[in-house]
Amino acid sequence: MLISMLVSRFISTKLRRFLIAALCWFGATAAYASTNSDSTETLLLVTLDDSEIPAVPQRGYHHPGYQISPATASIVRSLEHDYALKKVDGWPIRLLGVYCAVMAVAKNIDSQLLLTQLHQDKRIRLAQPQQTFYVQARDVQASNADPYFALQYGRDAEQIQQWHLRSTGRGVRVAIIDTGIDRTHPDLQNRIRIARNFVDDDSSGEHFDTDIHGTAVAGIIAATANNGIGIAGLAPDADILALKACWQLKRGEIAARCNSFTLAKALSFAIENNADVINLSLGGPSDPLLTQLLQIALARRTLIVAARSARDAFPAEVVGVIAVAESAQTGFLIKMPSKDSTLVEAAASELLSTSPGGHYDFFSGSSMAAARVTGISALLRQGEQRLSAAQTLEKLKLWLTQATAMTP
């Protein structure tokens, strides 16, 4: 469990040299739809060409406005009959010109053999397993009671202030595809421009606002500066698109899970709403559908930053994505990429960031390393939204080599 730290007017009276714990508990998690539950069903994603996709707004997870053309609906019914499948959900992906159906496989069917058969069916554009992804963070124990800017950035605090004289990320749209984000947090409420839930029908937002991982990532990237409260994000004037595609596994714990379907919906939304930078602090197996969407984003010069761990290389492995691994060293960015690489190592051990309920906690992991690179990328993109990943990294390298405190 994470240790909550109250800062500024929220600070605990028991803080001395070390932080005395203030434990945070949150409400029960929502009952999620079958497409993102821990169900033992085998689920497949099947995409079908659909030239009659209606122009409906991209909203939450279950919206009655999502439609399917009669021809495509007929094909779905045929697939259910021909392969003993059952459609449990579906969604049009206009960017790819397809309807994406989530299909449950009958228990007596070999799913691998079935996929081989589906790949040969000319009615189908793509068939793949419903993949599972996890956020890339781990819990830590707080070890320092000083809650201010200097604690947040350590020896790099002065350099961050110098960077903010050049840029604060104003006008840059950063899509955080993650769990929910606390929209009421005093350090985040003025930063969130759009919030969408692609996981469930949590209409009250109760669980959206109590999600830990997305709230921590958002604080590192864009917590409001100079408001007399808590911390300052790396790009404190950036506009956040809070896109919930992952759900928290247990009450009060940072671990969270996503899947191919929810991530595809959030990615589509981010692209269609002109995100300048997309943060993916998560990882899992290679995914063909998500790869297609990432390639569309990259072709539009959207900058994509993804966490990379030893276990999970995707989506960081996609060519053109800035892959960020956690460094065990201290400081800001430890290792810059070689000329032909988009791999960056960033320190991400016990970083102070925002936590639900107006609190502040320490967080670690490649999720937080990726958030650091996303924040600084938003600074570099201010006024230069057409920079490619390679150009952004070259500019980042120049900034870092000019900074004495941050020289690799």
Backbone hydrogen bonds, N-H to C=O, Kabsch-Sander energy under -0.5 kcal/mol:
donor,donor_aa,acceptor,acceptor_aa,energy
2,L,252,G,-0.6
3,I,140,V,-0.6
4,S,2,L,-0.6
4,S,22,A,-1.0
5,M,360,Y,-3.9
6,L,4,S,-0.5
10,F,7,V,-2.7
11,I,8,S,-1.6
12,S,6,L,-0.5
15,L,12,S,-1.1
16,R,18,F,-1.5
22,A,4,S,-0.6
32,Y,30,A,-0.8
33,A,199,V,-0.6
36,N,33,A,-2.0
37,S,34,S,-1.0
42,T,105,V,-0.5
43,L,41,E,-0.6
44,L,103,M,-2.8
45,L,128,Q,-3.1
46,V,44,L,-0.5
46,V,101,A,-2.6
47,T,126,L,-2.8
48,L,99,Y,-2.2
50,D,97,G,-2.2
53,I,50,D,-0.7
56,V,54,P,-1.8
59,R,57,P,-0.9
61,Y,197,N,-0.6
61,Y,200,D,-0.8
63,H,61,Y,-0.6
66,Y,63,H,-2.0
73,A,69,S,-2.8
74,S,70,P,-2.0
75,I,71,A,-1.7
76,V,72,T,-2.5
77,R,73,A,-2.1
78,S,74,S,-2.0
79,L,75,I,-2.7
80,E,76,V,-2.3
81,H,77,R,-2.0
82,D,78,S,-3.3
83,Y,79,L,-2.2
84,A,80,E,-0.7
85,L,79,L,-0.5
85,L,80,E,-1.0
86,K,104,A,-1.6
88,V,102,V,-3.0
89,D,102,V,-1.2
91,W,100,C,-2.2
93,I,98,V,-2.7
94,R,92,P,-0.7
96,L,93,I,-1.1
97,G,93,I,-1.0
98,V,93,I,-1.8
99,Y,48,L,-2.4
100,C,91,W,-2.8
101,A,46,V,-3.2
101,A,99,Y,-0.6
102,V,89,D,-3.0
103,M,44,L,-2.9
103,M,101,A,-0.6
104,A,86,K,-3.4
105,V,42,T,-2.7
106,A,84,A,-0.9
109,I,106,A,-1.9
111,S,109,I,-0.8
114,L,110,D,-2.4
115,L,111,S,-2.4
116,T,112,Q,-1.8
117,Q,113,L,-1.8
118,L,114,L,-2.6
119,H,115,L,-2.4
120,Q,116,T,-0.7
120,Q,117,Q,-0.6
121,D,118,L,-1.2
122,K,120,Q,-0.6
124,I,121,D,-1.9
125,R,47,T,-2.5
126,L,47,T,-1.2
128,Q,45,L,-2.2
130,Q,43,L,-2.3
131,Q,129,P,-0.9
133,F,258,C,-2.2
134,Y,283,G,-2.5
135,V,256,A,-1.4
136,Q,281,S,-1.3
137,A,135,V,-0.8
138,R,364,S,-2.1
145,A,17,R,-1.1
151,L,148,Y,-0.9
152,Q,148,Y,-1.9
153,Y,149,F,-2.2
154,G,150,A,-2.1
156,D,153,Y,-2.2
157,A,154,G,-1.7
160,I,156,D,-2.2
161,Q,157,A,-2.0
162,Q,158,E,-1.7
163,W,159,Q,-2.4
164,H,160,I,-2.2
165,L,161,Q,-0.7
165,L,162,Q,-0.8
166,R,162,Q,-0.7
166,R,163,W,-1.2
167,S,163,W,-2.5
171,G,237,D,-0.7
172,V,169,G,-2.1
174,V,172,V,-0.7
174,V,239,D,-3.1
175,A,173,R,-0.6
175,A,277,V,-3.0
176,I,174,V,-0.6
176,I,241,L,-2.6
177,I,175,A,-0.8
177,I,279,N,-1.9
178,D,176,I,-0.8
178,D,243,L,-2.0
183,R,181,I,-1.0
185,H,182,D,-1.0
188,L,185,H,-2.2
189,Q,185,H,-2.8
191,R,188,L,-2.3
192,I,188,L,-1.2
193,R,191,R,-0.7
193,R,240,I,-2.4
194,I,240,I,-1.5
196,R,242,A,-2.5
198,F,196,R,-0.6
198,F,244,K,-2.8
203,S,201,D,-2.6
205,G,202,D,-1.2
209,D,205,G,-2.3
211,D,208,F,-0.9
215,T,211,D,-0.5
216,A,212,I,-2.3
217,V,213,H,-2.3
218,A,214,G,-2.5
219,G,215,T,-1.8
220,I,216,A,-1.8
221,I,217,V,-1.9
222,A,218,A,-3.1
223,A,219,G,-1.7
224,T,187,D,-2.5
233,G,223,A,-3.0
234,L,220,I,-2.1
235,A,221,I,-3.1
237,D,168,T,-2.7
238,A,235,A,-2.0
239,D,172,V,-2.7
240,I,191,R,-3.0
240,I,238,A,-0.5
241,L,174,V,-2.8
242,A,194,I,-3.0
242,A,240,I,-0.7
243,L,176,I,-2.0
243,L,241,L,-1.0
244,K,196,R,-2.9
244,K,242,A,-0.7
245,A,178,D,-3.0
245,A,243,L,-0.8
246,C,178,D,-1.9
247,W,257,R,-2.8
249,L,255,A,-2.3
250,K,255,A,-0.5
253,E,250,K,-1.7
257,R,247,W,-2.3
258,C,133,F,-2.6
259,N,245,A,-0.6
260,S,131,Q,-1.4
263,L,259,N,-2.4
264,A,260,S,-2.2
265,K,261,F,-1.9
266,A,262,T,-2.0
267,L,263,L,-2.8
268,S,264,A,-2.3
269,F,265,K,-2.1
270,A,266,A,-2.5
271,I,267,L,-2.5
272,E,268,S,-2.7
273,N,269,F,-1.7
274,N,271,I,-1.6
275,A,270,A,-2.3
276,D,173,R,-2.1
277,V,173,R,-2.0
278,I,303,L,-2.9
279,N,175,A,-3.1
280,L,278,I,-0.5
280,L,305,V,-2.9
282,L,280,L,-1.7
283,G,134,Y,-2.1
284,G,314,F,-2.0
291,T,287,D,-2.2
292,Q,288,P,-1.9
293,L,289,L,-1.6
294,L,290,L,-2.6
295,Q,291,T,-2.3
296,I,292,Q,-1.6
297,A,293,L,-2.2
298,L,294,L,-2.6
299,A,295,Q,-2.1
300,R,296,I,-1.2
300,R,297,A,-0.5
301,R,298,L,-1.8
302,T,297,A,-2.4
303,L,276,D,-2.6
305,V,278,I,-2.8
306,A,322,I,-2.7
307,A,280,L,-2.1
308,R,324,V,-2.7
309,S,312,D,-1.9
313,A,311,R,-0.6
314,F,284,G,-1.3
317,E,313,A,-1.5
318,V,315,P,-1.6
321,V,318,V,-2.2
322,I,304,I,-2.8
323,A,321,V,-0.8
323,A,342,T,-2.1
324,V,306,A,-2.5
325,A,323,A,-0.5
325,A,344,V,-2.6
327,S,346,A,-2.3
334,I,332,F,-0.6
334,I,345,E,-1.4
335,K,345,E,-1.2
341,S,338,S,-1.6
344,V,323,A,-2.8
345,E,335,K,-1.9
346,A,325,A,-2.4
347,A,332,F,-2.2
348,A,327,S,-0.8
350,E,348,A,-0.5
351,L,363,F,-3.6
353,S,361,D,-2.6
355,S,359,H,-2.5
359,H,355,S,-1.4
360,Y,5,M,-1.9
361,D,353,S,-2.1
363,F,351,L,-2.3
364,S,138,R,-1.2
365,G,348,A,-1.9
367,S,136,Q,-3.8
368,M,365,G,-0.8
369,A,365,G,-1.6
370,A,366,S,-2.6
371,A,367,S,-1.8
372,R,368,M,-1.9
373,V,369,A,-1.8
374,T,370,A,-2.5
375,G,371,A,-2.5
376,I,372,R,-2.2
377,S,373,V,-2.1
378,A,374,T,-2.0
379,L,375,G,-1.4
380,L,376,I,-2.0
381,R,377,S,-1.7
382,Q,378,A,-0.7
382,Q,379,L,-0.9
384,E,381,R,-2.4
387,L,384,E,-1.6
392,T,388,S,-2.5
393,L,389,A,-2.4
394,E,390,A,-2.0
395,K,391,Q,-2.1
396,L,392,T,-2.5
397,K,393,L,-2.6
398,L,394,E,-1.9
399,W,395,K,-2.3
400,L,396,L,-2.4
401,T,397,K,-2.4
402,Q,398,L,-1.1
403,A,400,L,-1.2
404,T,402,Q,-0.7
406,M,403,A,-0.7
407,T,403,A,-0.6
407,T,404,T,-0.9
